[in-house]
Amino acid sequence: MVKLELLGQFKEEFKDAINPDLISLKMVQTEDDVFLEKLYRYNENLPVKESLSGFTQPVYQKINELKFERSGEIPQFLPDTDIEENAWILISEYDRHSMVMLLDDIFTEEGALEILNNL
């Protein structure tokens, strides 16, 4: 199991929109899974696991030379990818709106609304 702390990068990007009770946000990789582990000030001894399965990338099938058709989705975060690369994808490739919509309890309600209203 490998863990990488991400809270500093999230605070740098989202500033006051981050839930002040969040004291740790780690990406965790095991042999067969990638997820976030969150710790909150009010329950420091109970990490909360959040799946990253909602983050997917489309798969396209070639129909002919000019046409591709979407044939499904695969997970964005794969356990055999380096954890630093997976973290970079999460922080760099997803926009603010997607982060708010896909991640639970990382943002304050006011911060999330501000992000969503400033598309």
BAGUMAR-319154 format. One record per atom (N, C-alpha, C): x, y, z; residue in one letter. Coordinates in steps of 0.05 Angstrom, whole numbers, padded with zeros to 5 digits, always signed. Atoms other than C-alpha are relative to their C-alpha. Layout:
BEGIN
XYZA ...
This chain:
BEGIN
+00017-00023+00000M +00000+00000+00000M +00018+00025+00000M -00015-00025+00002V +00026+00069-00019V -00020+00023+00004V +00017-00024-00006K -00002+00136+00006K +00015+00025-00008K -00012-00026+00007L +00010+00207-00018L -00019+00022+00010L +00016-00022-00011E -00015+00269+00020E -00005+00021-00022E +00008-00019+00020L -00054+00317-00025L -00012+00026+00011L +00014-00023-00012L -00085+00367+00024L +00013+00026-00007L -00014-00025+00006G -00031+00419+00012G -00006+00011-00028G +00006-00008+00028Q -00043+00420-00063Q -00029+00009-00003Q +00028-00008+00001F -00118+00423-00053F -00004+00028+00013F +00003-00026-00013K -00112+00481-00005K +00012+00023-00017K -00012-00019+00018E -00066+00517-00053E -00019+00007-00023E +00018-00004+00023E -00116+00508-00110E -00027+00012+00008E +00027-00007-00007F -00182+00517-00073F -00002+00019+00024F -00002-00019-00022K -00161+00561-00014K -00023-00004+00021K +00021+00001-00021D -00221+00577+00032D -00023-00018-00006D +00022+00019+00007A -00267+00529-00005A +00004-00027+00013A -00005+00026-00013I -00234+00470+00031I -00013-00001+00027I +00013+00005-00026N -00272+00442+00090N +00022+00003+00022N -00020-00005-00021P -00234+00469+00152P +00004-00024+00019P -00002+00024-00017D -00247+00403+00189D +00017-00022-00013D -00016+00020+00014L -00208+00364+00136L +00029+00004+00008L -00028-00003-00009I -00138+00351+00166I +00019-00017-00016I -00017+00016+00017S -00112+00300+00116S -00016-00010-00023S +00012+00011+00024L -00128+00280+00045L +00022-00014-00015L -00021+00016+00012K -00087+00223+00018K -00011-00017-00023K +00005+00019+00021M -00088+00185-00047M +00013-00026+00010M -00010+00026-00009V -00080+00111-00030V -00002-00020-00023V +00000+00021+00020Q -00061+00055-00077Q +00007-00026+00012Q -00006+00028-00007T -00064-00019-00064T +00005-00015-00026T -00004+00016+00024E -00052-00076-00112E -00023+00002-00020E +00024+00001+00017D -00123-00071-00138D -00019+00023+00002D +00018-00023-00003D -00152-00003-00119D +00015+00026+00003D -00010-00027-00005V -00140+00072-00118V -00023+00015+00013V +00022-00015-00014F -00180+00115-00069F +00012+00023+00016F -00009-00022-00017L -00177+00177-00026L -00006-00009+00029L +00004+00004-00029E -00169+00172+00050E -00001+00027+00013E +00004-00027-00012K -00196+00232+00088K -00002-00003+00030K +00002-00001-00029L -00187+00249+00161L -00011+00028+00007L +00012-00024-00009Y -00229+00301+00196Y +00006+00006+00029Y -00007-00009-00027R -00214+00341+00259R -00018-00012+00021R +00019+00010-00020Y -00276+00316+00294Y +00001-00030+00004Y -00003+00029-00003N -00256+00243+00285N +00027-00009-00012N -00027+00004+00011E -00181+00239+00275E +00009-00029-00001E -00008+00028+00000N -00178+00164+00288N -00016-00018-00019N +00017+00015+00018L -00228+00144+00235L +00002+00010-00028L -00003-00009+00028P -00204+00152+00163P -00025-00007-00016P +00023+00004+00018V -00259+00158+00111V +00011-00006-00028V -00009+00009+00027K -00247+00120+00046K -00020+00010-00021K +00017-00008+00022E -00274+00151-00018E +00010-00011-00026E -00007+00013+00026S -00274+00112-00082S +00005+00022-00021S -00004-00017+00024L -00247+00145-00145L -00013-00012-00025L +00012+00013+00023S -00291+00101-00188S -00017+00018-00017S +00015-00019+00016G -00332+00161-00210G +00016+00014-00021G -00018-00013+00020F -00272+00187-00248F +00007-00021-00021F -00004+00019+00022T -00272+00151-00315T +00009+00015-00025T -00007-00011+00027Q -00246+00162-00385Q -00014-00017-00021Q +00014+00014+00020P -00284+00144-00447P +00018-00018-00017P -00014+00018+00018V -00264+00087-00493V -00016+00002-00027V +00012-00003+00027Y -00277+00095-00568Y +00007-00024-00017Y -00004+00022+00019Q -00284+00041-00621Q +00000+00013-00028Q -00002-00011+00027K -00263+00057-00692K -00021-00015-00018K +00021+00011+00017I -00322+00047-00739I +00011+00000-00029I -00013-00001+00027N -00286+00070-00803N +00021+00022+00002N -00021-00020+00000E -00232+00120-00823E -00008+00027+00011E +00009-00026-00008L -00275+00180-00805L -00019-00001+00024L +00019+00001-00022K -00319+00155-00749K +00009-00018+00023K -00005+00015-00024F -00308+00132-00678F -00025+00001+00017F +00023+00001-00017E -00362+00110-00630E +00008-00007+00028E -00006+00005-00028R -00360+00112-00555R -00010-00028+00007R +00007+00027-00006S -00360+00040-00531S +00000-00007+00030S +00000+00005-00029G -00354+00048-00456G +00019+00019+00015G -00018-00016-00017E -00311+00075-00400E +00018-00018+00015E -00018+00014-00017I -00251+00053-00361I +00008+00018+00023I -00008-00017-00023P -00227+00077-00293P +00023+00019-00008P -00022-00020+00005Q -00183+00140-00295Q +00024-00007+00016Q -00022+00006-00018F -00141+00117-00237F +00005-00030+00003F -00006+00029+00001L -00107+00050-00244L +00022-00006+00021L -00019+00007-00021P -00069+00015-00188P +00028-00005-00010P -00027+00006+00010D -00011-00003-00233D +00014+00026-00011D -00012-00026+00007T +00001+00071-00250T +00014+00011+00024T -00015-00012-00022D +00052+00108-00207D -00019+00019+00015D +00018-00016-00016I +00016+00143-00149I +00003+00030-00005I -00004-00028+00006E +00048+00210-00166E -00013+00008-00026E +00014-00005+00026E +00021+00205-00237E -00031+00001+00004E +00029-00001-00006N -00049+00188-00211N -00007+00026+00015N +00005-00025-00014A -00045+00247-00163A +00001+00024-00019A -00002-00022+00019W -00023+00293-00219W -00025+00001-00018W +00025+00001+00016I -00083+00270-00261I -00023+00012+00016I +00022-00011-00016L -00131+00285-00204L +00002+00030+00003L -00003-00028-00006I -00103+00353-00189I +00001+00018-00025I -00005-00017+00024S -00086+00377-00259S -00020-00004-00023S +00016+00005+00023E -00134+00345-00308E -00030+00003+00005E +00029-00004-00006Y -00201+00354-00272Y -00005+00029+00007Y +00006-00028-00006D -00233+00422-00270D -00014+00002+00027D +00011-00005-00026R -00260+00454-00207R -00028-00010+00004R +00028+00009-00001H -00332+00438-00223H -00001-00031+00004H +00000+00029-00002S -00317+00364-00232S +00009-00009+00028S -00010+00007-00027M -00279+00362-00166M -00023+00003+00021M +00022-00004-00019V -00339+00391-00128V -00021-00021-00004V +00021+00019+00005M -00387+00344-00162M +00007-00029+00007M -00008+00028-00004L -00346+00280-00153L +00012-00006+00027L -00013+00005-00026L -00313+00289-00085L -00018+00009+00023L +00018-00006-00022D -00352+00287-00020D +00015+00012+00024D -00008-00012-00026D -00341+00331+00042D +00029+00011+00000D -00026-00012+00002I -00276+00362+00017I -00003+00031+00000I +00005-00029+00003F -00307+00431+00004F -00021+00008+00020F +00022-00011-00016T -00349+00476+00048T -00024+00003-00018T +00024-00004+00016E -00420+00485+00025E +00002+00027-00016E -00003-00026+00013E -00406+00559+00010E +00021-00001-00022E -00021+00002+00020G -00342+00542-00027G -00009-00015-00024G +00010+00016+00023A -00375+00489-00069A -00020+00016-00017A +00019-00017+00015L -00432+00536-00088L +00014+00021-00016L -00015-00020+00014E -00383+00590-00107E +00014-00011-00025E -00013+00014+00022I -00344+00542-00151I -00020-00007-00022I +00020+00008+00019L -00407+00516-00184L -00013+00023-00014L +00013-00023+00012N -00435+00585-00196N +00019+00016-00018N -00020-00014+00016N -00370+00610-00228N +00011-00018-00022N -00009+00018+00022L -00367+00562-00287L +00012+00016-00022L 
